[in-house]
Amino acid sequence: MADVIAWIFLTVALVAAGIDDWRTGLIHNRLIYPALVFGLLFWTCVGFRQNGFPGAADGFTRAFLAFLAGAAPTAVIFAAGGLGGGDIKLMGAIGAMTGRWECVLGAAVYGSVLAAVMALVLMVRKRIVAQTLRRVFGAALTAVAGVKPNLPDDSPRIPLGVPLGIGGILAGAEVLLGLRLPWTPVW
């Protein structure tokens, strides 16, 4: 039952974050911080209810480690200039709200695939496929040469809250609800 409650709150938070990012280009803290706090408190209470006080520490630890599994890798990408701060907090919230690193990993994979599809559709619609490929090739060459690429800021942006949110909902359904998606491997 706890997994179902967690998935419902996860879905509500990720839909709100996706809409916020789509409309404003930002994922606001007023959405993410309550989700983070909810996740940590929820899994602490679930652990306490199931196993008494030692279980509360286990529940908090599990949620906090899942938060770190989402926030730490994305913080590295943020430091390199590849993500916004809201994306870091969103991935951390996915971990805290699910209490599972598997959901974080699934959200990252699904979100990356969906973001790539969104980018391809955007490039085709704006007719900038050739321009984008030239920029990527030029950036790769300058990176190999050890020079920081000088890329213009006129590139369209993908609101990553949308694909990461969809990815988090799918990953949560797989891990928390046990939903078998067509591409879910059978171990």
Backbone as CSV, one residue per row, in Angstrom:
resi,resn,N_x,N_y,N_z,CA_x,CA_y,CA_z,C_x,C_y,C_z
1,MET,0.813,-1.193,0.000,0.000,0.000,0.000,0.863,1.266,0.000
2,ALA,1.990,1.234,0.729,2.874,2.399,0.787,3.418,2.727,-0.598
3,ASP,3.733,1.701,-1.391,4.263,1.935,-2.729,3.230,2.617,-3.627
4,VAL,1.964,2.252,-3.473,0.898,2.874,-4.272,0.749,4.344,-3.887
5,ILE,0.748,4.635,-2.593,0.646,6.022,-2.124,1.828,6.836,-2.632
6,ALA,3.026,6.266,-2.539,4.219,6.969,-3.022,4.116,7.255,-4.520
7,TRP,3.626,6.280,-5.298,3.516,6.481,-6.752,2.494,7.565,-7.076
8,ILE,1.390,7.611,-6.346,0.379,8.647,-6.591,0.963,10.032,-6.333
9,PHE,1.638,10.214,-5.199,2.240,11.509,-4.905,3.363,11.837,-5.888
10,LEU,4.127,10.838,-6.275,5.173,11.031,-7.277,4.565,11.532,-8.584
11,THR,3.484,10.903,-9.020,2.834,11.288,-10.270,2.326,12.720,-10.207
12,VAL,1.682,13.084,-9.119,1.165,14.450,-8.971,2.323,15.461,-9.014
13,ALA,3.382,15.181,-8.275,4.524,16.105,-8.235,5.201,16.220,-9.595
14,LEU,5.366,15.101,-10.309,6.059,15.140,-11.596,5.212,15.787,-12.685
15,VAL,3.909,15.587,-12.645,3.035,16.271,-13.605,3.108,17.786,-13.365
16,ALA,3.036,18.199,-12.109,3.128,19.628,-11.784,4.474,20.210,-12.215
17,ALA,5.557,19.488,-11.968,6.887,19.970,-12.361,7.020,20.044,-13.874
18,GLY,6.489,19.054,-14.586,6.542,19.068,-16.044,5.776,20.240,-16.628
19,ILE,4.586,20.494,-16.106,3.790,21.634,-16.577,4.511,22.944,-16.271
20,ASP,5.072,23.052,-15.075,5.815,24.250,-14.686,6.993,24.491,-15.623
21,ASP,7.758,23.441,-15.904,8.923,23.579,-16.786,8.492,23.917,-18.217
22,TRP,7.420,23.311,-18.679,6.927,23.574,-20.043,6.510,25.039,-20.191
23,ARG,5.798,25.552,-19.191,5.265,26.921,-19.266,6.314,27.994,-19.013
24,THR,7.187,27.770,-18.037,8.089,28.835,-17.604,9.554,28.586,-17.953
25,GLY,9.896,27.346,-18.301,11.297,27.017,-18.543,12.064,26.766,-17.257
26,LEU,11.356,26.717,-16.130,11.977,26.483,-14.823,11.147,25.479,-14.037
27,ILE,11.806,24.769,-13.140,11.100,23.937,-12.172,11.284,24.643,-10.833
28,HIS,10.224,25.232,-10.350,10.322,26.086,-9.172,10.477,25.278,-7.878
29,ASN,11.212,25.876,-6.951,11.470,25.230,-5.663,10.195,24.979,-4.882
30,ARG,9.170,25.812,-5.069,7.918,25.640,-4.328,7.229,24.311,-4.673
31,LEU,7.620,23.706,-5.795,7.101,22.395,-6.160,8.023,21.270,-5.693
32,ILE,9.313,21.496,-5.811,10.281,20.426,-5.559,10.552,20.208,-4.077
33,TYR,10.729,21.275,-3.329,11.064,21.098,-1.913,9.983,20.349,-1.135
34,PRO,8.695,20.650,-1.326,7.687,19.836,-0.630,7.740,18.355,-1.039
35,ALA,8.033,18.082,-2.295,8.142,16.686,-2.743,9.316,15.995,-2.052
36,LEU,10.449,16.691,-1.947,11.605,16.120,-1.260,11.288,15.828,0.204
37,VAL,10.699,16.806,0.877,10.371,16.636,2.290,9.337,15.518,2.461
38,PHE,8.321,15.516,1.588,7.317,14.452,1.668,7.974,13.082,1.560
39,GLY,8.850,12.915,0.568,9.481,11.614,0.358,10.274,11.160,1.564
40,LEU,11.087,12.049,2.114,11.904,11.676,3.272,11.029,11.349,4.484
41,LEU,10.016,12.184,4.748,9.133,11.930,5.889,8.264,10.689,5.683
42,PHE,7.774,10.525,4.461,6.908,9.387,4.170,7.629,8.069,4.418
43,TRP,8.814,7.905,3.860,9.523,6.631,4.018,10.020,6.442,5.449
44,THR,10.289,7.557,6.162,10.632,7.452,7.580,9.442,6.921,8.369
45,CYS,8.253,7.460,8.107,7.035,7.012,8.797,6.677,5.574,8.419
46,VAL,6.833,5.217,7.163,6.548,3.844,6.739,7.482,2.873,7.451
47,GLY,8.756,3.214,7.516,9.709,2.353,8.220,9.388,2.243,9.698
48,PHE,8.957,3.350,10.314,8.601,3.339,11.736,7.374,2.468,11.970
49,ARG,6.371,2.618,11.127,5.115,1.859,11.278,5.360,0.356,11.122
50,GLN,6.251,-0.016,10.225,6.476,-1.434,9.966,7.394,-2.085,10.986
51,ASN,8.411,-1.346,11.453,9.437,-1.981,12.290,9.765,-1.225,13.565
52,GLY,8.999,-0.244,13.947,9.333,0.528,15.131,10.439,1.525,14.829
53,PHE,11.078,2.039,15.880,12.053,3.115,15.684,13.227,2.753,14.785
54,PRO,13.852,1.571,14.923,14.962,1.259,14.006,14.516,1.272,12.548
55,GLY,13.270,0.909,12.303,12.755,0.935,10.932,12.635,2.344,10.390
56,ALA,12.360,3.322,11.259,12.266,4.709,10.819,13.612,5.172,10.277
57,ALA,14.675,4.818,10.973,16.011,5.185,10.501,16.310,4.495,9.167
58,ASP,15.883,3.252,9.029,16.081,2.528,7.777,15.293,3.176,6.642
59,GLY,14.044,3.572,6.925,13.220,4.224,5.903,13.816,5.548,5.468
60,PHE,14.277,6.348,6.432,14.900,7.630,6.097,16.177,7.412,5.296
61,THR,16.986,6.448,5.743,18.248,6.171,5.050,17.997,5.747,3.607
62,ARG,17.027,4.889,3.413,16.703,4.428,2.056,16.275,5.594,1.170
63,ALA,15.400,6.454,1.686,14.926,7.598,0.900,16.060,8.589,0.644
64,PHE,16.917,8.802,1.652,18.005,9.758,1.487,19.040,9.248,0.485
65,LEU,19.355,7.966,0.537,20.308,7.407,-0.432,19.741,7.446,-1.852
66,ALA,18.436,7.217,-1.988,17.810,7.323,-3.307,17.829,8.778,-3.787
67,PHE,17.636,9.723,-2.861,17.763,11.147,-3.201,19.162,11.434,-3.746
68,LEU,20.183,10.941,-3.041,21.564,11.153,-3.496,21.820,10.489,-4.848
69,ALA,21.217,9.321,-5.072,21.384,8.621,-6.354,20.835,9.459,-7.503
70,GLY,19.828,10.274,-7.235,19.293,11.149,-8.268,20.025,12.465,-8.373
71,ALA,20.377,13.055,-7.234,20.951,14.399,-7.235,22.446,14.421,-7.571
72,ALA,23.212,13.460,-7.086,24.667,13.510,-7.260,25.110,13.439,-8.726
73,PRO,24.644,12.460,-9.511,25.091,12.417,-10.907,24.629,13.637,-11.718
74,THR,23.410,14.100,-11.440,22.933,15.263,-12.191,23.650,16.533,-11.765
75,ALA,24.146,16.580,-10.526,24.930,17.735,-10.088,26.240,17.829,-10.868
76,VAL,26.809,16.684,-11.189,28.038,16.668,-11.995,27.754,17.223,-13.396
77,ILE,26.622,16.805,-13.972,26.247,17.303,-15.299,25.930,18.791,-15.231
78,PHE,25.299,19.237,-14.132,25.018,20.657,-13.929,26.314,21.462,-13.893
79,ALA,27.307,20.936,-13.177,28.593,21.637,-13.071,29.271,21.788,-14.430
80,ALA,29.006,20.843,-15.330,29.578,20.920,-16.673,28.737,21.814,-17.594
81,GLY,27.609,22.323,-17.088,26.775,23.216,-17.873,25.684,22.532,-18.671
82,GLY,25.393,21.272,-18.346,24.438,20.524,-19.151,23.014,20.499,-18.632
83,LEU,22.779,20.879,-17.380,21.442,20.836,-16.797,21.212,22.082,-15.956
84,GLY,19.946,22.320,-15.644,19.603,23.395,-14.732,19.487,22.866,-13.311
85,GLY,19.442,23.765,-12.353,19.343,23.378,-10.956,18.052,22.653,-10.621
86,GLY,16.960,23.018,-11.289,15.691,22.347,-11.047,15.727,20.892,-11.457
87,ASP,16.497,20.583,-12.503,16.612,19.192,-12.959,17.309,18.327,-11.914
88,ILE,18.301,18.897,-11.231,18.993,18.169,-10.158,18.002,17.852,-9.046
89,LYS,17.269,18.868,-8.616,16.324,18.685,-7.524,15.188,17.744,-7.927
90,LEU,14.787,17.798,-9.189,13.732,16.893,-9.656,14.187,15.442,-9.582
91,MET,15.392,15.157,-10.034,15.898,13.783,-9.955,16.065,13.347,-8.497
92,GLY,16.509,14.257,-7.636,16.600,13.942,-6.213,15.229,13.663,-5.614
93,ALA,14.220,14.438,-6.041,12.856,14.234,-5.538,12.311,12.883,-5.990
94,ILE,12.637,12.484,-7.205,12.203,11.163,-7.668,12.770,10.082,-6.746
95,GLY,14.036,10.220,-6.396,14.645,9.258,-5.479,14.016,9.294,-4.096
96,ALA,13.837,10.499,-3.541,13.284,10.611,-2.186,11.845,10.122,-2.131
97,MET,11.060,10.428,-3.156,9.646,10.042,-3.121,9.430,8.551,-3.360
98,THR,10.332,7.929,-4.080,10.181,6.490,-4.322,10.986,5.660,-3.334
99,GLY,12.042,6.223,-2.797,12.897,5.488,-1.876,13.672,4.374,-2.555
100,ARG,13.812,4.466,-3.874,14.470,3.393,-4.631,15.399,3.972,-5.695
101,TRP,16.635,3.503,-5.700,17.579,3.956,-6.725,17.166,3.425,-8.089
102,GLU,16.456,2.303,-8.128,16.022,1.741,-9.404,15.084,2.695,-10.140
103,CYS,14.261,3.414,-9.389,13.367,4.403,-10.006,14.169,5.568,-10.569
104,VAL,15.200,5.967,-9.864,16.047,7.062,-10.344,16.718,6.656,-11.653
105,LEU,17.268,5.452,-11.675,17.934,4.971,-12.885,16.937,4.859,-14.043
106,GLY,15.770,4.286,-13.776,14.756,4.166,-14.814,14.288,5.518,-15.320
107,ALA,14.088,6.471,-14.412,13.679,7.821,-14.811,14.740,8.477,-15.682
108,ALA,16.015,8.276,-15.344,17.095,8.859,-16.143,17.131,8.254,-17.541
109,VAL,16.975,6.949,-17.634,17.004,6.291,-18.945,15.799,6.705,-19.783
110,TYR,14.599,6.564,-19.204,13.392,6.950,-19.947,13.420,8.435,-20.306
111,GLY,13.816,9.264,-19.343,13.868,10.701,-19.594,14.855,11.071,-20.686
112,SER,16.003,10.402,-20.720,17.001,10.676,-21.760,16.487,10.306,-23.149
113,VAL,15.838,9.159,-23.234,15.289,8.733,-24.523,14.205,9.704,-24.979
114,LEU,13.303,10.069,-24.079,12.239,11.001,-24.436,12.792,12.385,-24.791
115,ALA,13.817,12.848,-24.074,14.427,14.141,-24.385,15.089,14.115,-25.766
116,ALA,15.719,12.999,-26.116,16.331,12.877,-27.444,15.260,12.922,-28.533
117,VAL,14.146,12.258,-28.305,13.055,12.298,-29.285,12.512,13.722,-29.397
118,MET,12.332,14.395,-28.254,11.859,15.780,-28.280,12.834,16.675,-29.045
119,ALA,14.137,16.469,-28.835,15.141,17.275,-29.519,15.094,17.042,-31.026
120,LEU,14.960,15.795,-31.443,14.873,15.495,-32.876,13.639,16.135,-33.512
121,VAL,12.515,16.020,-32.838,11.285,16.635,-33.359,11.452,18.146,-33.452
122,LEU,12.043,18.748,-32.433,12.267,20.194,-32.428,13.197,20.627,-33.559
123,MET,14.273,19.867,-33.771,15.216,20.208,-34.849,14.545,20.108,-36.216
124,VAL,13.738,19.099,-36.412,13.057,18.937,-37.699,12.025,20.048,-37.886
125,ARG,11.245,20.338,-36.857,10.215,21.380,-36.967,10.812,22.753,-37.234
126,LYS,11.956,23.056,-36.611,12.590,24.373,-36.792,13.566,24.383,-37.973
127,ARG,13.699,23.230,-38.609,14.587,23.085,-39.764,16.035,23.485,-39.445
128,ILE,16.514,22.946,-38.331,17.879,23.262,-37.908,18.724,21.995,-37.717
129,VAL,18.369,20.938,-38.412,19.112,19.684,-38.268,20.565,19.870,-38.712
130,ALA,20.775,20.420,-39.904,22.136,20.595,-40.425,22.938,21.551,-39.539
131,GLN,22.319,22.637,-39.112,22.996,23.602,-38.242,23.408,22.942,-36.922
132,THR,22.519,22.144,-36.360,22.810,21.468,-35.096,23.948,20.462,-35.264
133,LEU,23.920,19.693,-36.347,24.993,18.723,-36.586,26.340,19.419,-36.766
134,ARG,26.352,20.554,-37.464,27.607,21.318,-37.612,28.116,21.785,-36.251
135,ARG,27.216,22.277,-35.415,27.624,22.756,-34.090,28.149,21.611,-33.224
136,VAL,27.474,20.476,-33.266,27.926,19.325,-32.478,29.297,18.859,-32.960
137,PHE,29.473,18.772,-34.272,30.762,18.356,-34.831,31.857,19.357,-34.456
138,GLY,31.564,20.640,-34.576,32.548,21.675,-34.213,32.893,21.632,-32.736
139,ALA,31.878,21.421,-31.888,32.131,21.337,-30.449,32.976,20.117,-30.120
140,ALA,32.721,18.998,-30.800,33.513,17.788,-30.572,34.967,18.008,-30.972
141,LEU,35.185,18.677,-32.110,36.559,18.949,-32.551,37.294,19.857,-31.577
142,THR,36.633,20.899,-31.110,37.303,21.802,-30.172,37.554,21.115,-28.830
143,ALA,36.644,20.220,-28.427,36.850,19.487,-27.178,38.050,18.559,-27.284
144,VAL,38.202,17.908,-28.441,39.351,17.028,-28.660,40.647,17.839,-28.629
145,ALA,40.572,19.058,-29.151,41.749,19.926,-29.168,42.031,20.541,-27.805
146,GLY,41.131,20.317,-26.854,41.341,20.853,-25.515,40.920,22.304,-25.373
147,VAL,40.113,22.785,-26.296,39.643,24.166,-26.270,38.155,24.150,-25.943
148,LYS,37.729,25.109,-25.115,36.302,25.191,-24.797,35.561,25.726,-26.018
149,PRO,34.505,25.025,-26.466,33.778,25.487,-27.647,33.042,26.797,-27.379
150,ASN,32.997,27.641,-28.371,32.300,28.914,-28.291,30.985,28.774,-29.045
151,LEU,29.960,28.275,-28.339,28.681,28.023,-28.973,27.735,29.197,-28.722
152,PRO,26.961,29.562,-29.738,25.995,30.654,-29.542,24.852,30.217,-28.627
153,ASP,24.192,31.202,-28.033,23.084,30.921,-27.114,21.722,30.898,-27.798
154,ASP,21.678,30.866,-29.119,20.405,30.943,-29.819,19.746,29.576,-30.032
155,SER,20.303,28.534,-29.454,19.737,27.194,-29.626,18.446,27.058,-28.831
156,PRO,17.460,26.372,-29.395,16.230,26.129,-28.632,16.508,25.198,-27.455
157,ARG,15.715,25.329,-26.422,15.895,24.544,-25.205,14.778,23.509,-25.068
158,ILE,15.131,22.377,-24.494,14.163,21.328,-24.190,13.821,21.449,-22.707
159,PRO,12.539,21.558,-22.350,12.181,21.578,-20.926,12.308,20.165,-20.350
160,LEU,13.446,19.855,-19.739,13.733,18.494,-19.292,12.799,17.989,-18.194
161,GLY,12.084,18.885,-17.548,11.117,18.445,-16.549,10.036,17.564,-17.146
162,VAL,9.726,17.780,-18.429,8.686,16.982,-19.088,9.159,15.543,-19.311
163,PRO,10.271,15.309,-20.028,10.684,13.911,-20.222,11.129,13.228,-18.928
164,LEU,11.772,13.969,-18.017,12.162,13.354,-16.748,10.932,13.001,-15.919
165,GLY,9.907,13.841,-15.981,8.666,13.548,-15.261,7.977,12.316,-15.811
166,ILE,7.869,12.239,-17.136,7.259,11.054,-17.749,8.091,9.816,-17.421
167,GLY,9.417,9.957,-17.509,10.302,8.840,-17.174,10.156,8.408,-15.732
168,GLY,10.014,9.369,-14.822,9.831,9.038,-13.407,8.521,8.323,-13.143
169,ILE,7.470,8.757,-13.840,6.171,8.092,-13.673,6.242,6.656,-14.190
170,LEU,6.871,6.466,-15.361,7.013,5.105,-15.902,7.871,4.225,-14.995
171,ALA,9.005,4.762,-14.564,9.899,3.982,-13.698,9.222,3.658,-12.367
172,GLY,8.472,4.622,-11.832,7.744,4.373,-10.593,6.697,3.291,-10.758
173,ALA,6.013,3.308,-11.904,5.004,2.277,-12.166,5.654,0.901,-12.257
174,GLU,6.827,0.846,-12.867,7.542,-0.433,-12.974,8.001,-0.941,-11.612
175,VAL,8.674,-0.064,-10.859,9.317,-0.499,-9.618,8.330,-0.549,-8.452
176,LEU,7.535,0.507,-8.282,6.644,0.569,-7.124,5.381,-0.274,-7.299
177,LEU,4.825,-0.243,-8.507,3.564,-0.951,-8.735,3.757,-2.331,-9.348
178,GLY,4.972,-2.628,-9.785,5.236,-3.919,-10.405,4.667,-4.044,-11.808
179,LEU,4.396,-2.933,-12.454,3.843,-2.940,-13.808,4.886,-3.453,-14.793
180,ARG,4.507,-4.383,-15.616,5.408,-4.928,-16.635,5.122,-4.219,-17.944
181,LEU,6.030,-3.367,-18.352,5.915,-2.674,-19.626,6.446,-3.580,-20.730
182,PRO,6.054,-3.341,-21.979,6.484,-4.247,-23.065,7.998,-4.413,-23.169
183,TRP,8.758,-3.410,-22.789,10.217,-3.469,-22.921,10.912,-3.848,-21.614
184,THR,10.138,-4.112,-20.558,10.732,-4.488,-19.286,11.406,-5.847,-19.406
185,PRO,12.697,-5.939,-19.052,13.381,-7.232,-19.183,12.847,-8.238,-18.164
186,VAL,12.892,-9.473,-18.540,12.521,-10.552,-17.627,13.820,-11.151,-17.105
187,TRP,14.009,-11.053,-15.808,15.258,-11.538,-15.215,15.090,-12.929,-14.737
